Amino acid sequence: MVVDSSPISDDLMRDMLTKSQTYTVVLLKATLRQRTPEVDAIIWEHGRRNFALRAEGVLSIVCPVVDNSEWAGIGIFNATVEEVA
C-alpha cells in the first residue's frame, strides 16, 4: 500500500470543502415481521425501488445487513434529509 505522506494544506482543505456534498444515512431496523416468508414479495419490491433510486443517482450506497442484528439495511442518499423523507 502506498501512503501519501504529503501534508494536507489549508488551501487544499478549503478547495475540497467547497466540493463536499450533503448525504443522508438511513438505517433500516429489522422487525420480527421482516423475517417471515410472507413478506418476501414486499422486500423484493423494496429492492427494486432501491435499484431505481440508484439508477437516478439518489441512492449512492445501499446494502442489506445480514448478521441477524437489529438492523436490516443501510442506505446512503445523495440528498438532504427532507428530500429523502
PDB file with SEQRES, HELIX, SHEET and CRYST1 records, atoms N, CA, C and O in Angstrom:
SEQRES   1 A   85  MET VAL VAL ASP SER SER PRO ILE SER ASP ASP LEU MET          
SEQRES   2 A   85  ARG ASP MET LEU THR LYS SER GLN THR TYR THR VAL VAL          
SEQRES   3 A   85  LEU LEU LYS ALA THR LEU ARG GLN ARG THR PRO GLU VAL          
SEQRES   4 A   85  ASP ALA ILE ILE TRP GLU HIS GLY ARG ARG ASN PHE ALA          
SEQRES   5 A   85  LEU ARG ALA GLU GLY VAL LEU SER ILE VAL CYS PRO VAL          
SEQRES   6 A   85  VAL ASP ASN SER GLU TRP ALA GLY ILE GLY ILE PHE ASN          
SEQRES   7 A   85  ALA THR VAL GLU GLU VAL ALA                                  
HELIX    1 AA1 ASP A   10  THR A   18  1                                   9    
HELIX    2 AA2 ARG A   33  ARG A   35  5                                   3    
HELIX    3 AA3 PRO A   37  VAL A   39  5                                   3    
HELIX    4 AA4 ASP A   40  ALA A   55  1                                  16    
HELIX    5 AA5 VAL A   81  VAL A   84  1                                   4    
SHEET    1 AA1 3 THR A  24  LYS A  29  0                                        
SHEET    2 AA1 3 TRP A  71  PHE A  77 -1                                        
SHEET    3 AA1 3 LEU A  59  PRO A  64 -1                                        
CRYST1    1.000    1.000    1.000  90.00  90.00  90.00 P 1           1          
ATOM      1  N   MET A   1       0.844  -1.168   0.000  1.00  0.00           N  
ATOM      2  CA  MET A   1       0.000   0.000   0.000  1.00  0.00           C  
ATOM      3  C   MET A   1       0.893   1.236   0.000  1.00  0.00           C  
ATOM      4  O   MET A   1       1.828   1.329   0.796  1.00  0.00           O  
ATOM      5  N   VAL A   2       0.611   2.173  -0.882  1.00  0.00           N  
ATOM      6  CA  VAL A   2       1.360   3.420  -0.963  1.00  0.00           C  
ATOM      7  C   VAL A   2       0.631   4.466  -0.142  1.00  0.00           C  
ATOM      8  O   VAL A   2      -0.567   4.681  -0.326  1.00  0.00           O  
ATOM      9  N   VAL A   3       1.337   5.109   0.752  1.00  0.00           N  
ATOM     10  CA  VAL A   3       0.755   6.138   1.601  1.00  0.00           C  
ATOM     11  C   VAL A   3       1.321   7.485   1.187  1.00  0.00           C  
ATOM     12  O   VAL A   3       2.537   7.662   1.125  1.00  0.00           O  
ATOM     13  N   ASP A   4       0.442   8.428   0.906  1.00  0.00           N  
ATOM     14  CA  ASP A   4       0.862   9.773   0.547  1.00  0.00           C  
ATOM     15  C   ASP A   4       1.216  10.505   1.838  1.00  0.00           C  
ATOM     16  O   ASP A   4       0.347  10.761   2.671  1.00  0.00           O  
ATOM     17  N   SER A   5       2.489  10.837   1.999  1.00  0.00           N  
ATOM     18  CA  SER A   5       2.929  11.471   3.234  1.00  0.00           C  
ATOM     19  C   SER A   5       2.916  12.989   3.148  1.00  0.00           C  
ATOM     20  O   SER A   5       3.297  13.664   4.105  1.00  0.00           O  
ATOM     21  N   SER A   6       2.480  13.540   2.011  1.00  0.00           N  
ATOM     22  CA  SER A   6       2.437  14.990   1.897  1.00  0.00           C  
ATOM     23  C   SER A   6       1.298  15.523   2.766  1.00  0.00           C  
ATOM     24  O   SER A   6       0.223  14.926   2.826  1.00  0.00           O  
ATOM     25  N   PRO A   7       1.539  16.637   3.431  1.00  0.00           N  
ATOM     26  CA  PRO A   7       0.511  17.173   4.325  1.00  0.00           C  
ATOM     27  C   PRO A   7      -0.674  17.747   3.530  1.00  0.00           C  
ATOM     28  O   PRO A   7      -0.530  18.179   2.386  1.00  0.00           O  
ATOM     29  N   ILE A   8      -1.790  17.736   4.146  1.00  0.00           N  
ATOM     30  CA  ILE A   8      -2.991  18.339   3.574  1.00  0.00           C  
ATOM     31  C   ILE A   8      -2.947  19.822   3.942  1.00  0.00           C  
ATOM     32  O   ILE A   8      -3.084  20.188   5.110  1.00  0.00           O  
ATOM     33  N   SER A   9      -2.758  20.651   2.948  1.00  0.00           N  
ATOM     34  CA  SER A   9      -2.614  22.086   3.207  1.00  0.00           C  
ATOM     35  C   SER A   9      -3.977  22.729   3.483  1.00  0.00           C  
ATOM     36  O   SER A   9      -5.021  22.157   3.169  1.00  0.00           O  
ATOM     37  N   ASP A  10      -3.949  23.913   4.070  1.00  0.00           N  
ATOM     38  CA  ASP A  10      -5.178  24.670   4.298  1.00  0.00           C  
ATOM     39  C   ASP A  10      -5.871  24.979   2.972  1.00  0.00           C  
ATOM     40  O   ASP A  10      -7.097  24.915   2.885  1.00  0.00           O  
ATOM     41  N   ASP A  11      -5.097  25.314   1.945  1.00  0.00           N  
ATOM     42  CA  ASP A  11      -5.679  25.614   0.635  1.00  0.00           C  
ATOM     43  C   ASP A  11      -6.388  24.393   0.055  1.00  0.00           C  
ATOM     44  O   ASP A  11      -7.484  24.506  -0.494  1.00  0.00           O  
ATOM     45  N   LEU A  12      -5.761  23.233   0.180  1.00  0.00           N  
ATOM     46  CA  LEU A  12      -6.394  22.010  -0.312  1.00  0.00           C  
ATOM     47  C   LEU A  12      -7.674  21.734   0.471  1.00  0.00           C  
ATOM     48  O   LEU A  12      -8.693  21.364  -0.111  1.00  0.00           O  
ATOM     49  N   MET A  13      -7.621  21.912   1.788  1.00  0.00           N  
ATOM     50  CA  MET A  13      -8.821  21.710   2.616  1.00  0.00           C  
ATOM     51  C   MET A  13      -9.947  22.633   2.167  1.00  0.00           C  
ATOM     52  O   MET A  13     -11.079  22.181   1.997  1.00  0.00           O  
ATOM     53  N   ARG A  14      -9.659  23.909   1.975  1.00  0.00           N  
ATOM     54  CA  ARG A  14     -10.683  24.868   1.544  1.00  0.00           C  
ATOM     55  C   ARG A  14     -11.275  24.461   0.194  1.00  0.00           C  
ATOM     56  O   ARG A  14     -12.488  24.524  -0.004  1.00  0.00           O  
ATOM     57  N   ASP A  15     -10.417  24.047  -0.722  1.00  0.00           N  
ATOM     58  CA  ASP A  15     -10.865  23.629  -2.040  1.00  0.00           C  
ATOM     59  C   ASP A  15     -11.760  22.404  -1.932  1.00  0.00           C  
ATOM     60  O   ASP A  15     -12.824  22.361  -2.550  1.00  0.00           O  
ATOM     61  N   MET A  16     -11.353  21.422  -1.167  1.00  0.00           N  
ATOM     62  CA  MET A  16     -12.132  20.194  -1.039  1.00  0.00           C  
ATOM     63  C   MET A  16     -13.466  20.447  -0.325  1.00  0.00           C  
ATOM     64  O   MET A  16     -14.470  19.821  -0.664  1.00  0.00           O  
ATOM     65  N   LEU A  17     -13.488  21.339   0.640  1.00  0.00           N  
ATOM     66  CA  LEU A  17     -14.731  21.640   1.352  1.00  0.00           C  
ATOM     67  C   LEU A  17     -15.766  22.298   0.439  1.00  0.00           C  
ATOM     68  O   LEU A  17     -16.967  22.120   0.640  1.00  0.00           O  
ATOM     69  N   THR A  18     -15.315  23.052  -0.557  1.00  0.00           N  
ATOM     70  CA  THR A  18     -16.270  23.656  -1.495  1.00  0.00           C  
ATOM     71  C   THR A  18     -16.906  22.609  -2.397  1.00  0.00           C  
ATOM     72  O   THR A  18     -17.950  22.858  -2.998  1.00  0.00           O  
ATOM     73  N   LYS A  19     -16.284  21.445  -2.493  1.00  0.00           N  
ATOM     74  CA  LYS A  19     -16.794  20.367  -3.352  1.00  0.00           C  
ATOM     75  C   LYS A  19     -17.579  19.314  -2.575  1.00  0.00           C  
ATOM     76  O   LYS A  19     -18.069  18.347  -3.158  1.00  0.00           O  
ATOM     77  N   SER A  20     -17.698  19.499  -1.265  1.00  0.00           N  
ATOM     78  CA  SER A  20     -18.388  18.494  -0.464  1.00  0.00           C  
ATOM     79  C   SER A  20     -19.880  18.511  -0.755  1.00  0.00           C  
ATOM     80  O   SER A  20     -20.433  19.531  -1.168  1.00  0.00           O  
ATOM     81  N   GLN A  21     -20.516  17.386  -0.539  1.00  0.00           N  
ATOM     82  CA  GLN A  21     -21.929  17.224  -0.826  1.00  0.00           C  
ATOM     83  C   GLN A  21     -22.682  16.856   0.440  1.00  0.00           C  
ATOM     84  O   GLN A  21     -22.085  16.434   1.430  1.00  0.00           O  
ATOM     85  N   THR A  22     -23.985  17.018   0.401  1.00  0.00           N  
ATOM     86  CA  THR A  22     -24.836  16.603   1.504  1.00  0.00           C  
ATOM     87  C   THR A  22     -25.281  15.165   1.264  1.00  0.00           C  
ATOM     88  O   THR A  22     -25.774  14.829   0.188  1.00  0.00           O  
ATOM     89  N   TYR A  23     -25.104  14.341   2.255  1.00  0.00           N  
ATOM     90  CA  TYR A  23     -25.566  12.959   2.209  1.00  0.00           C  
ATOM     91  C   TYR A  23     -26.462  12.706   3.413  1.00  0.00           C  
ATOM     92  O   TYR A  23     -26.332  13.366   4.444  1.00  0.00           O  
ATOM     93  N   THR A  24     -27.352  11.766   3.279  1.00  0.00           N  
ATOM     94  CA  THR A  24     -28.202  11.356   4.381  1.00  0.00           C  
ATOM     95  C   THR A  24     -28.063   9.850   4.531  1.00  0.00           C  
ATOM     96  O   THR A  24     -28.180   9.105   3.558  1.00  0.00           O  
ATOM     97  N   VAL A  25     -27.816   9.409   5.750  1.00  0.00           N  
ATOM     98  CA  VAL A  25     -27.696   7.979   6.037  1.00  0.00           C  
ATOM     99  C   VAL A  25     -29.015   7.501   6.640  1.00  0.00           C  
ATOM    100  O   VAL A  25     -29.550   8.107   7.569  1.00  0.00           O  
ATOM    101  N   VAL A  26     -29.522   6.408   6.093  1.00  0.00           N  
ATOM    102  CA  VAL A  26     -30.747   5.800   6.598  1.00  0.00           C  
ATOM    103  C   VAL A  26     -30.383   4.415   7.128  1.00  0.00           C  
ATOM    104  O   VAL A  26     -29.792   3.597   6.422  1.00  0.00           O  
ATOM    105  N   LEU A  27     -30.745   4.175   8.367  1.00  0.00           N  
ATOM    106  CA  LEU A  27     -30.537   2.873   8.994  1.00  0.00           C  
ATOM    107  C   LEU A  27     -31.908   2.216   9.127  1.00  0.00           C  
ATOM    108  O   LEU A  27     -32.788   2.730   9.819  1.00  0.00           O  
ATOM    109  N   LEU A  28     -32.080   1.088   8.466  1.00  0.00           N  
ATOM    110  CA  LEU A  28     -33.356   0.383   8.455  1.00  0.00           C  
ATOM    111  C   LEU A  28     -33.320  -0.708   9.519  1.00  0.00           C  
ATOM    112  O   LEU A  28     -32.511  -1.634   9.457  1.00  0.00           O  
ATOM    113  N   LYS A  29     -34.205  -0.579  10.486  1.00  0.00           N  
ATOM    114  CA  LYS A  29     -34.249  -1.548  11.571  1.00  0.00           C  
ATOM    115  C   LYS A  29     -35.063  -2.773  11.176  1.00  0.00           C  
ATOM    116  O   LYS A  29     -36.104  -2.658  10.529  1.00  0.00           O  
ATOM    117  N   ALA A  30     -34.588  -3.922  11.563  1.00  0.00           N  
ATOM    118  CA  ALA A  30     -35.296  -5.173  11.300  1.00  0.00           C  
ATOM    119  C   ALA A  30     -36.467  -5.302  12.275  1.00  0.00           C  
ATOM    120  O   ALA A  30     -36.420  -4.807  13.402  1.00  0.00           O  
ATOM    121  N   THR A  31     -37.501  -5.971  11.817  1.00  0.00           N  
ATOM    122  CA  THR A  31     -38.625  -6.292  12.694  1.00  0.00           C  
ATOM    123  C   THR A  31     -38.868  -7.789  12.624  1.00  0.00           C  
ATOM    124  O   THR A  31     -38.358  -8.467  11.732  1.00  0.00           O  
ATOM    125  N   LEU A  32     -39.634  -8.295  13.549  1.00  0.00           N  
ATOM    126  CA  LEU A  32     -39.948  -9.729  13.505  1.00  0.00           C  
ATOM    127  C   LEU A  32     -40.708 -10.075  12.230  1.00  0.00           C  
ATOM    128  O   LEU A  32     -40.515 -11.150  11.662  1.00  0.00           O  
ATOM    129  N   ARG A  33     -41.577  -9.163  11.776  1.00  0.00           N  
ATOM    130  CA  ARG A  33     -42.356  -9.395  10.557  1.00  0.00           C  
ATOM    131  C   ARG A  33     -41.449  -9.477   9.333  1.00  0.00           C  
ATOM    132  O   ARG A  33     -41.722 -10.239   8.405  1.00  0.00           O  
ATOM    133  N   GLN A  34     -40.395  -8.710   9.330  1.00  0.00           N  
ATOM    134  CA  GLN A  34     -39.498  -8.676   8.175  1.00  0.00           C  
ATOM    135  C   GLN A  34     -38.823 -10.026   7.946  1.00  0.00           C  
ATOM    136  O   GLN A  34     -38.378 -10.315   6.836  1.00  0.00           O  
ATOM    137  N   ARG A  35     -38.747 -10.831   8.962  1.00  0.00           N  
ATOM    138  CA  ARG A  35     -38.042 -12.114   8.849  1.00  0.00           C  
ATOM    139  C   ARG A  35     -38.988 -13.283   8.638  1.00  0.00           C  
ATOM    140  O   ARG A  35     -38.685 -14.413   9.022  1.00  0.00           O  
ATOM    141  N   THR A  36     -40.136 -13.011   8.026  1.00  0.00           N  
ATOM    142  CA  THR A  36     -41.093 -14.074   7.748  1.00  0.00           C  
ATOM    143  C   THR A  36     -41.242 -14.239   6.237  1.00  0.00           C  
ATOM    144  O   THR A  36     -41.101 -13.267   5.495  1.00  0.00           O  
ATOM    145  N   PRO A  37     -41.525 -15.452   5.774  1.00  0.00           N  
ATOM    146  CA  PRO A  37     -41.611 -15.711   4.325  1.00  0.00           C  
ATOM    147  C   PRO A  37     -42.670 -14.890   3.602  1.00  0.00           C  
ATOM    148  O   PRO A  37     -42.486 -14.563   2.430  1.00  0.00           O  
ATOM    149  N   GLU A  38     -43.769 -14.548   4.260  1.00  0.00           N  
ATOM    150  CA  GLU A  38     -44.843 -13.845   3.558  1.00  0.00           C  
ATOM    151  C   GLU A  38     -44.486 -12.410   3.159  1.00  0.00           C  
ATOM    152  O   GLU A  38     -45.219 -11.797   2.383  1.00  0.00           O  
ATOM    153  N   VAL A  39     -43.405 -11.872   3.656  1.00  0.00           N  
ATOM    154  CA  VAL A  39     -43.022 -10.510   3.252  1.00  0.00           C  
ATOM    155  C   VAL A  39     -41.947 -10.506   2.169  1.00  0.00           C  
ATOM    156  O   VAL A  39     -41.433  -9.445   1.814  1.00  0.00           O  
ATOM    157  N   ASP A  40     -41.608 -11.660   1.651  1.00  0.00           N  
ATOM    158  CA  ASP A  40     -40.580 -11.732   0.605  1.00  0.00           C  
ATOM    159  C   ASP A  40     -40.915 -10.856  -0.601  1.00  0.00           C  
ATOM    160  O   ASP A  40     -40.032 -10.202  -1.156  1.00  0.00           O  
ATOM    161  N   ALA A  41     -42.190 -10.841  -1.011  1.00  0.00           N  
ATOM    162  CA  ALA A  41     -42.587 -10.038  -2.171  1.00  0.00           C  
ATOM    163  C   ALA A  41     -42.425  -8.549  -1.888  1.00  0.00           C  
ATOM    164  O   ALA A  41     -42.035  -7.788  -2.774  1.00  0.00           O  
ATOM    165  N   ILE A  42     -42.719  -8.133  -0.674  1.00  0.00           N  
ATOM    166  CA  ILE A  42     -42.557  -6.721  -0.296  1.00  0.00           C  
ATOM    167  C   ILE A  42     -41.076  -6.341  -0.312  1.00  0.00           C  
ATOM    168  O   ILE A  42     -40.703  -5.283  -0.819  1.00  0.00           O  
ATOM    169  N   ILE A  43     -40.248  -7.206   0.241  1.00  0.00           N  
ATOM    170  CA  ILE A  43     -38.805  -6.938   0.262  1.00  0.00           C  
ATOM    171  C   ILE A  43     -38.256  -6.904  -1.163  1.00  0.00           C  
ATOM    172  O   ILE A  43     -37.388  -6.089  -1.475  1.00  0.00           O  
ATOM    173  N   TRP A  44     -38.757  -7.783  -2.025  1.00  0.00           N  
ATOM    174  CA  TRP A  44     -38.332  -7.804  -3.428  1.00  0.00           C  
ATOM    175  C   TRP A  44     -38.626  -6.460  -4.095  1.00  0.00           C  
ATOM    176  O   TRP A  44     -37.768  -5.907  -4.783  1.00  0.00           O  
ATOM    177  N   GLU A  45     -39.836  -5.935  -3.895  1.00  0.00           N  
ATOM    178  CA  GLU A  45     -40.215  -4.649  -4.490  1.00  0.00           C  
ATOM    179  C   GLU A  45     -39.443  -3.496  -3.851  1.00  0.00           C  
ATOM    180  O   GLU A  45     -39.127  -2.514  -4.522  1.00  0.00           O  
ATOM    181  N   HIS A  46     -39.144  -3.610  -2.577  1.00  0.00           N  
ATOM    182  CA  HIS A  46     -38.299  -2.611  -1.904  1.00  0.00           C  
ATOM    183  C   HIS A  46     -36.925  -2.569  -2.574  1.00  0.00           C  
ATOM    184  O   HIS A  46     -36.371  -1.493  -2.801  1.00  0.00           O  
ATOM    185  N   GLY A  47     -36.386  -3.735  -2.886  1.00  0.00           N  
ATOM    186  CA  GLY A  47     -35.108  -3.808  -3.591  1.00  0.00           C  
ATOM    187  C   GLY A  47     -35.189  -3.189  -4.975  1.00  0.00           C  
ATOM    188  O   GLY A  47     -34.259  -2.512  -5.413  1.00  0.00           O  
ATOM    189  N   ARG A  48     -36.298  -3.417  -5.663  1.00  0.00           N  
ATOM    190  CA  ARG A  48     -36.496  -2.831  -6.995  1.00  0.00           C  
ATOM    191  C   ARG A  48     -36.468  -1.303  -6.891  1.00  0.00           C  
ATOM    192  O   ARG A  48     -35.840  -0.634  -7.711  1.00  0.00           O  
ATOM    193  N   ARG A  49     -37.149  -0.756  -5.882  1.00  0.00           N  
ATOM    194  CA  ARG A  49     -37.164   0.699  -5.671  1.00  0.00           C  
ATOM    195  C   ARG A  49     -35.758   1.203  -5.369  1.00  0.00           C  
ATOM    196  O   ARG A  49     -35.362   2.261  -5.857  1.00  0.00           O  
ATOM    197  N   ASN A  50     -35.005   0.461  -4.577  1.00  0.00           N  
ATOM    198  CA  ASN A  50     -33.618   0.851  -4.282  1.00  0.00           C  
ATOM    199  C   ASN A  50     -32.782   0.916  -5.563  1.00  0.00           C  
ATOM    200  O   ASN A  50     -32.003   1.851  -5.751  1.00  0.00           O  
ATOM    201  N   PHE A  51     -32.943  -0.073  -6.437  1.00  0.00           N  
ATOM    202  CA  PHE A  51     -32.193  -0.057  -7.698  1.00  0.00           C  
ATOM    203  C   PHE A  51     -32.593   1.133  -8.566  1.00  0.00           C  
ATOM    204  O   PHE A  51     -31.746   1.734  -9.227  1.00  0.00           O  
ATOM    205  N   ALA A  52     -33.889   1.475  -8.563  1.00  0.00           N  
ATOM    206  CA  ALA A  52     -34.347   2.637  -9.327  1.00  0.00           C  
ATOM    207  C   ALA A  52     -33.736   3.919  -8.768  1.00  0.00           C  
ATOM    208  O   ALA A  52     -33.302   4.783  -9.530  1.00  0.00           O  
ATOM    209  N   LEU A  53     -33.701   4.046  -7.439  1.00  0.00           N  
ATOM    210  CA  LEU A  53     -33.097   5.224  -6.818  1.00  0.00           C  
ATOM    211  C   LEU A  53     -31.597   5.295  -7.114  1.00  0.00           C  
ATOM    212  O   LEU A  53     -31.053   6.384  -7.296  1.00  0.00           O  
ATOM    213  N   ARG A  54     -30.940   4.162  -7.162  1.00  0.00           N  
ATOM    214  CA  ARG A  54     -29.515   4.138  -7.541  1.00  0.00           C  
ATOM    215  C   ARG A  54     -29.334   4.582  -8.975  1.00  0.00           C  
ATOM    216  O   ARG A  54     -28.421   5.350  -9.278  1.00  0.00           O  
ATOM    217  N   ALA A  55     -30.196   4.106  -9.865  1.00  0.00           N  
ATOM    218  CA  ALA A  55     -30.106   4.483 -11.281  1.00  0.00           C  
ATOM    219  C   ALA A  55     -30.331   5.987 -11.462  1.00  0.00           C  
ATOM    220  O   ALA A  55     -29.754   6.598 -12.361  1.00  0.00           O  
ATOM    221  N   GLU A  56     -31.161   6.577 -10.613  1.00  0.00           N  
ATOM    222  CA  GLU A  56     -31.428   8.021 -10.666  1.00  0.00           C  
ATOM    223  C   GLU A  56     -30.314   8.843 -10.013  1.00  0.00           C  
ATOM    224  O   GLU A  56     -30.306  10.069 -10.120  1.00  0.00           O  
ATOM    225  N   GLY A  57     -29.378   8.177  -9.342  1.00  0.00           N  
ATOM    226  CA  GLY A  57     -28.285   8.882  -8.673  1.00  0.00           C  
ATOM    227  C   GLY A  57     -28.644   9.423  -7.305  1.00  0.00           C  
ATOM    228  O   GLY A  57     -27.897  10.217  -6.733  1.00  0.00           O  
ATOM    229  N   VAL A  58     -29.779   9.003  -6.775  1.00  0.00           N  
ATOM    230  CA  VAL A  58     -30.228   9.489  -5.468  1.00  0.00           C  
ATOM    231  C   VAL A  58     -29.681   8.631  -4.335  1.00  0.00           C  
ATOM    232  O   VAL A  58     -29.322   9.150  -3.279  1.00  0.00           O  
ATOM    233  N   LEU A  59     -29.616   7.342  -4.547  1.00  0.00           N  
ATOM    234  CA  LEU A  59     -29.162   6.403  -3.521  1.00  0.00           C  
ATOM    235  C   LEU A  59     -27.756   5.941  -3.894  1.00  0.00           C  
ATOM    236  O   LEU A  59     -27.580   5.075  -4.750  1.00  0.00           O  
ATOM    237  N   SER A  60     -26.763   6.530  -3.239  1.00  0.00           N  
ATOM    238  CA  SER A  60     -25.367   6.256  -3.598  1.00  0.00           C  
ATOM    239  C   SER A  60     -24.929   4.862  -3.190  1.00  0.00           C  
ATOM    240  O   SER A  60     -24.279   4.158  -3.963  1.00  0.00           O  
ATOM    241  N   ILE A  61     -25.280   4.464  -1.986  1.00  0.00           N  
ATOM    242  CA  ILE A  61     -24.874   3.153  -1.475  1.00  0.00           C  
ATOM    243  C   ILE A  61     -26.063   2.540  -0.754  1.00  0.00           C  
ATOM    244  O   ILE A  61     -26.719   3.203   0.049  1.00  0.00           O  
ATOM    245  N   VAL A  62     -26.335   1.284  -1.038  1.00  0.00           N  
ATOM    246  CA  VAL A  62     -27.380   0.551  -0.330  1.00  0.00           C  
ATOM    247  C   VAL A  62     -26.863  -0.855  -0.074  1.00  0.00           C  
ATOM    248  O   VAL A  62     -26.301  -1.502  -0.957  1.00  0.00           O  
ATOM    249  N   CYS A  63     -27.064  -1.307   1.144  1.00  0.00           N  
ATOM    250  CA  CYS A  63     -26.617  -2.663   1.432  1.00  0.00           C  
ATOM    251  C   CYS A  63     -27.467  -3.275   2.537  1.00  0.00           C  
ATOM    252  O   CYS A  63     -27.812  -2.614   3.516  1.00  0.00           O  
ATOM    253  N   PRO A  64     -27.791  -4.531   2.362  1.00  0.00           N  
ATOM    254  CA  PRO A  64     -28.512  -5.225   3.420  1.00  0.00           C  
ATOM    255  C   PRO A  64     -27.548  -5.565   4.554  1.00  0.00           C  
ATOM    256  O   PRO A  64     -26.342  -5.699   4.347  1.00  0.00           O  
ATOM    257  N   VAL A  65     -28.094  -5.699   5.728  1.00  0.00           N  
ATOM    258  CA  VAL A  65     -27.326  -6.171   6.875  1.00  0.00           C  
ATOM    259  C   VAL A  65     -27.845  -7.567   7.170  1.00  0.00           C  
ATOM    260  O   VAL A  65     -29.017  -7.741   7.505  1.00  0.00           O  
ATOM    261  N   VAL A  66     -26.989  -8.547   7.047  1.00  0.00           N  
ATOM    262  CA  VAL A  66     -27.430  -9.946   7.168  1.00  0.00           C  
ATOM    263  C   VAL A  66     -26.743 -10.668   8.327  1.00  0.00           C  
ATOM    264  O   VAL A  66     -26.447 -11.860   8.248  1.00  0.00           O  
ATOM    265  N   ASP A  67     -26.500  -9.928   9.394  1.00  0.00           N  
ATOM    266  CA  ASP A  67     -25.790 -10.518  10.523  1.00  0.00           C  
ATOM    267  C   ASP A  67     -26.705 -10.890  11.690  1.00  0.00           C  
ATOM    268  O   ASP A  67     -26.236 -11.127  12.803  1.00  0.00           O  
ATOM    269  N   ASN A  68     -28.011 -10.940  11.430  1.00  0.00           N  
ATOM    270  CA  ASN A  68     -29.005 -11.257  12.453  1.00  0.00           C  
ATOM    271  C   ASN A  68     -29.014 -10.267  13.614  1.00  0.00           C  
ATOM    272  O   ASN A  68     -29.411 -10.604  14.729  1.00  0.00           O  
ATOM    273  N   SER A  69     -28.574  -9.047  13.338  1.00  0.00           N  
ATOM    274  CA  SER A  69     -28.636  -7.995  14.345  1.00  0.00           C  
ATOM    275  C   SER A  69     -29.992  -7.300  14.249  1.00  0.00           C  
ATOM    276  O   SER A  69     -30.891  -7.774  13.554  1.00  0.00           O  
ATOM    277  N   GLU A  70     -30.133  -6.197  14.939  1.00  0.00           N  
ATOM    278  CA  GLU A  70     -31.387  -5.447  14.894  1.00  0.00           C  
ATOM    279  C   GLU A  70     -31.525  -4.624  13.618  1.00  0.00           C  
ATOM    280  O   GLU A  70     -32.561  -3.995  13.404  1.00  0.00           O  
ATOM    281  N   TRP A  71     -30.498  -4.617  12.763  1.00  0.00           N  
ATOM    282  CA  TRP A  71     -30.507  -3.798  11.548  1.00  0.00           C  
ATOM    283  C   TRP A  71     -30.797  -4.646  10.326  1.00  0.00           C  
ATOM    284  O   TRP A  71     -30.346  -5.786  10.218  1.00  0.00           O  
ATOM    285  N   ALA A  72     -31.567  -4.064   9.397  1.00  0.00           N  
ATOM    286  CA  ALA A  72     -31.905  -4.769   8.159  1.00  0.00           C  
ATOM    287  C   ALA A  72     -31.146  -4.221   6.965  1.00  0.00           C  
ATOM    288  O   ALA A  72     -30.862  -4.957   6.020  1.00  0.00           O  
ATOM    289  N   GLY A  73     -30.811  -2.921   6.997  1.00  0.00           N  
ATOM    290  CA  GLY A  73     -30.125  -2.333   5.859  1.00  0.00           C  
ATOM    291  C   GLY A  73     -29.610  -0.944   6.150  1.00  0.00           C  
ATOM    292  O   GLY A  73     -29.995  -0.303   7.128  1.00  0.00           O  
ATOM    293  N   ILE A  74     -28.728  -0.496   5.276  1.00  0.00           N  
ATOM    294  CA  ILE A  74     -28.129   0.837   5.368  1.00  0.00           C  
ATOM    295  C   ILE A  74     -28.187   1.449   3.979  1.00  0.00           C  
ATOM    296  O   ILE A  74     -27.856   0.800   2.987  1.00  0.00           O  
ATOM    297  N   GLY A  75     -28.609   2.694   3.920  1.00  0.00           N  
ATOM    298  CA  GLY A  75     -28.622   3.420   2.664  1.00  0.00           C  
ATOM    299  C   GLY A  75     -27.967   4.775   2.843  1.00  0.00           C  
ATOM    300  O   GLY A  75     -28.209   5.461   3.836  1.00  0.00           O  
ATOM    301  N   ILE A  76     -27.152   5.158   1.898  1.00  0.00           N  
ATOM    302  CA  ILE A  76     -26.549   6.487   1.893  1.00  0.00           C  
ATOM    303  C   ILE A  76     -27.074   7.205   0.666  1.00  0.00           C  
ATOM    304  O   ILE A  76     -26.781   6.838  -0.472  1.00  0.00           O  
ATOM    305  N   PHE A  77     -27.863   8.244   0.933  1.00  0.00           N  
ATOM    306  CA  PHE A  77     -28.527   9.002  -0.116  1.00  0.00           C  
ATOM    307  C   PHE A  77     -27.747  10.258  -0.454  1.00  0.00           C  
ATOM    308  O   PHE A  77     -27.212  10.921   0.435  1.00  0.00           O  
ATOM    309  N   ASN A  78     -27.681  10.579  -1.703  1.00  0.00           N  
ATOM    310  CA  ASN A  78     -27.051  11.793  -2.207  1.00  0.00           C  
ATOM    311  C   ASN A  78     -28.123  12.881  -2.208  1.00  0.00           C  
ATOM    312  O   ASN A  78     -28.474  13.421  -3.257  1.00  0.00           O  
ATOM    313  N   ALA A  79     -28.641  13.196  -1.006  1.00  0.00           N  
ATOM    314  CA  ALA A  79     -29.764  14.123  -0.876  1.00  0.00           C  
ATOM    315  C   ALA A  79     -29.877  14.578   0.574  1.00  0.00           C  
ATOM    316  O   ALA A  79     -29.264  14.004   1.474  1.00  0.00           O  
ATOM    317  N   THR A  80     -30.664  15.607   0.772  1.00  0.00           N  
ATOM    318  CA  THR A  80     -30.904  16.109   2.132  1.00  0.00           C  
ATOM    319  C   THR A  80     -31.911  15.218   2.846  1.00  0.00           C  
ATOM    320  O   THR A  80     -32.570  14.385   2.224  1.00  0.00           O  
ATOM    321  N   VAL A  81     -32.023  15.400   4.137  1.00  0.00           N  
ATOM    322  CA  VAL A  81     -32.997  14.647   4.923  1.00  0.00           C  
ATOM    323  C   VAL A  81     -34.407  14.883   4.390  1.00  0.00           C  
ATOM    324  O   VAL A  81     -35.192  13.943   4.271  1.00  0.00           O  
ATOM    325  N   GLU A  82     -34.727  16.132   4.069  1.00  0.00           N  
ATOM    326  CA  GLU A  82     -36.056  16.462   3.558  1.00  0.00           C  
ATOM    327  C   GLU A  82     -36.343  15.763   2.232  1.00  0.00           C  
ATOM    328  O   GLU A  82     -37.452  15.273   2.021  1.00  0.00           O  
ATOM    329  N   GLU A  83     -35.371  15.713   1.352  1.00  0.00           N  
ATOM    330  CA  GLU A  83     -35.555  15.035   0.071  1.00  0.00           C  
ATOM    331  C   GLU A  83     -35.720  13.531   0.239  1.00  0.00           C  
ATOM    332  O   GLU A  83     -36.502  12.906  -0.476  1.00  0.00           O  
ATOM    333  N   VAL A  84     -34.995  12.960   1.168  1.00  0.00           N  
ATOM    334  CA  VAL A  84     -35.078  11.518   1.398  1.00  0.00           C  
ATOM    335  C   VAL A  84     -36.432  11.167   2.009  1.00  0.00           C  
ATOM    336  O   VAL A  84     -37.035  10.154   1.653  1.00  0.00           O  
ATOM    337  N   ALA A  85     -36.906  12.001   2.925  1.00  0.00           N  
ATOM    338  CA  ALA A  85     -38.211  11.739   3.570  1.00  0.00           C  
ATOM    339  C   ALA A  85     -39.301  11.741   2.520  1.00  0.00           C  
ATOM    340  O   ALA A  85     -40.471  11.542   2.845  1.00  0.00           O  
TER     341      ALA A  85                                                      
END                                                                             
